[in-house]
Amino acid sequence: MPLRLELYRRWRPMVETGVTTEKKLSKRPEWNKGKGAGKRCGDLTTGTWSRTSSSGKSYSLSTGVKIQKIIGIDLSTSRNYASNSKLTYSLSKSTRMLCGNNEKPGQASKIAQYRN
């Protein structure tokens, strides 16, 4: 029987570099500027602002990874969403302006927080 030599190489971190990077996927919407901004934005008091809804649609999301041939099992995950939801913003003195994309924050389909 011939002798078979197998070499294994292993990587092990030695130090923490302390370096991080950030990638912005898209530009922040400027709903607080331009035509109609006054109809979409509002200054609020410092504290917590929230909006609740019960008109959403409940659904279940499941996904998985078929890797049984590699590790012996397939992986899966699932998450269930209810029809009730609550959106909450913490407002400070410098970030008390909320703007909606198409209406005031209480009725808008999307909301963003801005410095005032």
Sequence and secondary structure as in RCSB ss.txt:
>XXXX:A:sequence
MPLRLELYRRWRPMVETGVTTEKKLSKRPEWNKGKGAGKRCGDLTTGTWSRTSSSGKSYSLSTGVKIQKIIGIDL
STSRNYASNSKLTYSLSKSTRMLCGNNEKPGQASKIAQYRN
>XXXX:A:secstr
              S          S    TTSSTTHHHHEEE  SEEEEEEES S  EEEEEEE  HHHHSS E
EEEEEE S EEEEEEE SS  EEEESSS TTT SSEEEE  
